[in-house]
C-alpha cells in the first residue's frame, strides 16, 4: 500500500461512493478521463482488476471490495490531518525567526516589529542581527530583510525600494572646518570615517578608497550604524544611509544621494513558507511599513556633489 499513489486511491474511493465515473469526476472536480486514468493506474499498480466494465456501468470485483474495506475511513483521516496541520499554519500564532543587519534592525525594523506584535500578540518573534546572509534554504531564518542588488534566486520576496546614501558631516564638524578655511567639498582636506575589510565590498568603501587619501581616514568601523554614530560625534565626514541620517538634526547632508551607492532592499522568505499565515501577515505588514520609510525626501545640502 505504501507504494500506491494517493491520488489514485482518492479516485477509487470517490468511484465507490459515487457509483459512476461521471459522478466521481464531479465529486473530485476533475474531468471524466482523469478518473479513468487514475483507476487504470491503480489497477496496474495492484496487478488486479478492481471494477468490471459493463455497458450498464462499473461493478466492483472481489478485489475492489477488499480494497474498499481496507480504505474505510482513510480519506476522512487524511482530510482531518490536512485540516489540523493546515489550520495550524493559517493561525496567526507561532514563532517567526527574522534576520537582518544591525543597521536595518535599529533604524527601521524593530519599530515596525513592535507595531506588528501589538496587532498579533500570538506571534513570537526572534530577531537575529547578522551582516552576512543566513541560509533561509536551511531554515536558519524564516524571513530576511536584506540589502542586495543580487538577492538569492532560491528565495521569494519583494523589493521594498532602494537604500540611498550621500555624504554627511555633523554640524559641529562643519563649523570647525569653516573656521579652518577648508572648503566643504575639498574631500582630501577633511577627516573621514571609513569602513574596515569586512565591508570592503560596499560601493561606499570603494568610493572612499578612490577619493580619500588613506591618512585622512580617522576611524574605520565594521558597521554602517557605527559609521553614522562616529559621524554624529564629529570625527569626520562619511557616506551615510539617507534614511539613517536625514532625520538627525546633528547631521548635515553635504551632497545629493549618489546613485553609485544605491542598494536594493529585499524582504525574502523560503518558497515553502510564503503562504503560511503568520509569514504572509508579517511580510505584508513590513512591506507597507518599510516602503513608506524608504520614500525619498528632499533635504538641503551644502557644497557641491563630486
Secondary structure, 3 states (H helix, E strand, C coil): CCCCCHHHHHHHHHHHHHCCHHHHHHHHCCCHHHHHHHHHHHHHHHCCCCEEEECCEEEECHHHHHHHHHCCCHHHHHHHHHHHHHHHHHCCCEEEEEEECHHHHHHHHHHHHHHHHHHCCCEEEEEEECCCCCCHHHCCCCEEEEECCCCCCCCEEEEEEEECEEEEEEHHHHHHHHHCCCCCCCHHHCCEEEECHHHCCCHHHHHHHHHCCHHHEEEEECCHHHHHHHHHCCCCEEEEEHHHHCCCCCEEECCCCCHHHCEEEEEEECHHHCCCHHHHHHHHHHHHHHHHHHCCCCCCCCCCCC
